[in-house]
Amino acid sequence: MCRNITTLRGLEPPASAEEIEAAARQYVRKVTGVTSVSDATREAFERAVAAVAAVTTTVLDELPARRNPPATVPPLRRPDVQERIAARMAAREEHERAHELGLAHTHDEDGAMLAAP
């Protein structure tokens, strides 16, 4: 888990709802110590993410413009991170298609699809 929360104020273009939610999720993970959401933690965790995202949106809207932009590019705007997200989404779609088509396969301990048995 990353130790730093991304600076969103002063970005051009302004921080997207996706970037705000990602920062909120990172914050809630850090302060709760929940790195993998389970059925027991899901409801409280997601409620906390939504609340932090809402407050973050409000504060970003209410603060005056920054004089200087943030020194680093937020992760969701970095090409390497975008590539990892796209690869993860493609793997998830392939896995869902395998289930829809009834193709035999196994899962690893994280639920990711493995080759057919």
C-alpha positions in Angstrom: 0.0 0.0 0.0 1.3 3.4 -0.9 2.4 5.7 2.0 1.5 8.9 0.3 -1.9 10.3 -0.5 -2.0 12.0 -3.9 -2.3 15.8 -4.0 -5.4 16.6 -6.1 -5.8 20.4 -5.5 -4.5 22.5 -8.4 -4.5 19.8 -11.1 -5.1 20.8 -14.7 -7.6 19.6 -15.7 -9.2 19.4 -12.2 -9.3 16.1 -10.4 -11.9 13.7 -11.7 -14.4 11.9 -9.6 -12.4 8.7 -10.3 -9.2 10.3 -9.0 -11.0 11.6 -5.9 -12.5 8.2 -5.2 -9.1 6.5 -5.6 -7.5 8.9 -3.1 -10.4 8.4 -0.7 -10.0 4.6 -1.0 -6.2 4.9 -0.4 -6.9 7.1 2.7 -9.5 4.7 4.1 -7.2 1.7 3.5 -4.3 3.4 5.3 -6.2 4.6 8.4 -8.2 1.3 8.8 -5.4 -1.1 7.9 -7.9 -2.9 5.6 -5.9 -3.9 2.5 -8.4 -6.5 1.2 -12.1 -5.8 1.6 -14.1 -8.8 2.9 -17.8 -9.4 3.4 -17.3 -8.4 7.0 -15.7 -5.1 6.2 -17.2 -4.2 2.8 -20.2 -2.1 3.9 -18.4 0.0 6.4 -15.4 0.4 4.2 -17.4 1.5 1.1 -19.5 3.9 3.3 -16.2 5.5 4.6 -14.8 5.8 1.0 -18.0 7.5 -0.2 -17.9 9.9 2.8 -14.3 10.8 2.4 -14.8 11.3 -1.4 -17.7 13.6 -0.8 -15.8 15.7 1.8 -12.8 15.8 -0.6 -14.9 17.0 -3.5 -16.4 19.7 -1.2 -13.0 21.0 0.1 -11.5 21.0 -3.4 -14.4 23.1 -4.7 -14.2 25.5 -1.7 -10.5 26.1 -1.6 -9.0 28.9 -3.6 -6.9 28.1 -6.7 -3.3 27.0 -6.0 -0.5 29.3 -7.2 1.7 26.3 -8.3 0.5 22.9 -9.5 1.4 19.8 -7.5 4.9 18.6 -7.9 4.0 15.1 -9.0 1.5 13.6 -11.5 -1.3 11.7 -9.8 -1.1 7.9 -10.4 -4.3 7.7 -12.5 -2.7 10.1 -15.0 0.5 8.1 -15.4 0.7 6.0 -18.6 2.2 3.0 -16.8 -0.7 3.0 -14.3 -3.3 3.4 -17.0 -1.7 0.4 -18.8 -1.9 -1.7 -15.6 -5.5 -0.8 -15.1 -6.4 -1.6 -18.8 -4.6 -5.0 -18.5 -6.5 -5.8 -15.2 -9.8 -4.8 -16.8 -9.1 -7.0 -19.9 -8.3 -9.9 -17.7 -11.5 -9.4 -15.7 -13.6 -9.2 -18.9 -11.9 -12.4 -20.2 -12.7 -14.1 -16.9 -16.3 -13.0 -17.0 -16.6 -14.3 -20.6 -15.3 -17.6 -19.5 -18.0 -17.8 -16.8 -20.7 -16.7 -19.3 -19.6 -19.4 -21.8 -19.2 -22.1 -19.2 -15.6 -22.6 -20.0 -13.7 -24.8 -17.5 -11.1 -23.0 -15.5 -9.7 -22.6 -11.9 -9.1 -19.6 -9.7 -6.1 -18.6 -7.6 -6.4 -17.6 -4.0 -7.3 -14.0 -5.0 -10.1 -15.2 -7.4 -8.1 -14.6 -10.6 -8.7 -17.0 -13.4 -6.1 -19.7 -14.1 -5.8 -22.0 -17.0 -8.3 -24.8 -17.5 -7.6 -27.8 -15.2 
